[in-house]
Amino acid sequence: MESDRWRIAEILVFAKRMAYRPIFQDDFYSFHLLNVHDTAQEVDPSAALVWEEDGILKGVLTFGPARDQDCLDCCEVYELYIDPFFQREGIGGRLMGEALAKTRNQPMVLWCLEPNRAALDFYHSQGFCPDGTRRLVEGTPVWEIRLRRPAPEPF
């Protein structure tokens, strides 16, 4: 919904600051380049799954076709962020469940920063495992790893 644009941007900015500032330790990026105004210009609310409770948008997930050539049969989770005030309430799992239902349970992949233990633990709980593919985040010494969730076995 177009009216969600600013709230989605707010969630993205504050969740990214909380998760990534301790890893990258880049205050210029965290507090100047990463901002709600610019992020809102890039957000496409129609392409996002959102979780709303009690009239409050609490989380957002975006997904689509995998971008890596060796995963073209997969769906890729591009972003999954929960407002820091509402993390650890099961919202990420519910959004992931919605994405799985919309993709008819095809295999999924996503990229996660290797030092982001909380995210890795969450994705592991959702059935994702490292598939052995790593890459350096451009301009940093930080690695990210690709995680894969196989398609569920048919009944």
C-alpha positions as CSV (number, residue, x, y, z in Angstrom):
1,M,0.0,0.0,0.0
2,E,1.4,3.4,-1.0
3,S,0.5,4.8,2.5
4,D,3.0,2.3,4.0
5,R,6.0,3.8,2.1
6,W,7.3,5.9,5.0
7,R,6.7,3.3,7.7
8,I,8.5,0.7,5.7
9,A,11.4,3.1,5.2
10,E,11.5,3.8,8.9
11,I,11.7,0.1,9.7
12,L,14.4,-0.6,7.1
13,V,16.6,2.3,8.4
14,F,16.3,1.6,12.1
15,A,16.6,-2.2,11.8
16,K,19.6,-1.8,9.6
17,R,21.3,0.6,12.0
18,M,20.8,-1.7,14.9
19,A,22.0,-4.8,13.0
20,Y,24.8,-3.4,10.9
21,R,26.4,-0.5,12.8
22,P,28.1,-2.9,15.3
23,I,29.5,-4.9,12.3
24,F,30.6,-2.2,9.9
25,Q,31.2,0.6,12.5
26,D,30.5,3.2,9.9
27,D,28.7,6.2,11.5
28,F,28.8,8.2,8.3
29,Y,26.8,5.5,6.5
30,S,24.6,4.7,9.4
31,F,23.5,8.3,10.2
32,H,24.0,10.3,7.0
33,L,23.7,8.0,4.0
34,L,21.2,5.6,5.5
35,N,18.1,7.8,6.1
36,V,14.4,7.5,6.0
37,H,13.8,10.2,3.3
38,D,16.1,8.6,0.7
39,T,15.0,5.0,1.6
40,A,11.4,6.0,1.2
41,Q,12.1,7.1,-2.4
42,E,13.4,3.6,-3.1
43,V,10.7,1.6,-1.4
44,D,8.0,-0.1,-3.5
45,P,5.2,-0.9,-1.1
46,S,3.4,-3.0,-3.7
47,A,6.4,-5.4,-3.8
48,A,6.6,-5.9,0.0
49,L,4.9,-8.3,2.4
50,V,4.2,-6.4,5.6
51,W,3.1,-7.5,9.0
52,E,0.7,-5.2,10.8
53,E,-0.9,-5.7,14.2
54,D,-3.0,-3.3,16.2
55,G,-2.7,-0.7,13.4
56,I,1.1,-0.8,13.6
57,L,3.2,-2.0,10.7
58,K,5.9,-4.0,12.4
59,G,7.9,-5.9,9.7
60,V,8.6,-6.1,6.0
61,L,9.8,-8.9,3.7
62,T,10.6,-8.5,0.0
63,F,11.4,-11.4,-2.3
64,G,11.5,-12.4,-6.0
65,P,13.5,-14.4,-8.5
66,A,17.0,-15.4,-7.4
67,R,19.7,-13.2,-8.9
68,D,22.5,-15.7,-8.8
69,Q,23.0,-17.8,-12.0
70,D,23.4,-21.0,-10.1
71,C,20.0,-20.6,-8.2
72,L,17.6,-19.7,-11.1
73,D,15.2,-22.4,-9.8
74,C,15.0,-20.6,-6.5
75,C,13.1,-17.6,-5.0
76,E,15.4,-15.1,-3.2
77,V,14.5,-13.2,0.0
78,Y,15.9,-9.8,-0.6
79,E,15.1,-8.2,2.7
80,L,13.5,-9.2,6.0
81,Y,13.4,-6.6,8.7
82,I,11.4,-6.2,11.8
83,D,11.1,-3.0,13.8
84,P,13.6,-3.4,16.6
85,F,10.8,-2.7,19.2
86,F,8.9,-5.8,17.9
87,Q,11.7,-8.3,17.3
88,R,11.6,-11.7,18.8
89,E,7.7,-11.8,18.7
90,G,7.5,-14.3,15.8
91,I,6.8,-11.7,13.1
92,G,9.8,-12.8,11.0
93,G,8.6,-16.4,11.0
94,R,5.1,-15.4,10.0
95,L,6.4,-13.2,7.2
96,M,8.6,-16.1,6.0
97,G,5.6,-18.4,6.1
98,E,3.6,-15.9,3.9
99,A,6.5,-15.8,1.4
100,L,6.8,-19.6,1.3
101,A,3.0,-19.9,0.6
102,K,3.2,-17.3,-2.2
103,T,6.2,-19.1,-3.8
104,R,4.4,-22.4,-3.6
105,N,7.2,-23.7,-1.4
106,Q,9.9,-23.5,-4.1
107,P,13.6,-23.5,-2.8
108,M,14.7,-20.2,-1.4
109,V,18.0,-18.5,-1.0
110,L,19.2,-15.3,0.8
111,W,22.4,-13.5,1.7
112,C,23.3,-12.8,5.3
113,L,26.3,-11.1,6.8
114,E,28.5,-13.7,8.4
115,P,29.0,-11.8,11.7
116,N,25.2,-11.3,12.1
117,R,24.7,-14.2,14.5
118,A,21.1,-13.2,15.4
119,A,20.0,-13.3,11.8
120,L,21.9,-16.6,11.1
121,D,20.2,-18.2,14.1
122,F,16.8,-17.0,12.9
123,Y,17.3,-18.3,9.3
124,H,18.6,-21.6,10.6
125,S,15.4,-21.9,12.6
126,Q,13.5,-21.3,9.4
127,G,15.2,-24.2,7.6
128,F,18.0,-22.3,5.9
129,C,21.6,-23.6,5.8
130,P,24.8,-22.2,4.3
131,D,25.3,-23.6,0.8
132,G,29.1,-22.9,0.7
133,T,28.9,-19.7,-1.3
134,R,30.5,-16.5,0.2
135,R,31.4,-13.1,-1.0
136,L,33.0,-10.0,0.4
137,V,30.8,-7.0,1.0
138,E,32.2,-4.4,-1.5
139,G,34.7,-2.0,0.1
140,T,34.8,-3.9,3.5
141,P,36.5,-6.9,5.1
142,V,33.1,-8.4,6.0
143,W,31.9,-11.6,4.4
144,E,28.3,-12.5,3.6
145,I,27.2,-16.1,3.1
146,R,24.4,-17.5,1.0
147,L,21.8,-19.6,2.8
148,R,19.5,-22.0,1.1
149,R,16.2,-23.6,2.1
150,P,15.3,-26.6,0.0
151,A,11.8,-27.1,-1.3
152,P,9.7,-29.2,1.2
153,E,9.3,-32.8,0.4
154,P,5.9,-33.7,-1.1
155,F,3.6,-35.6,1.2
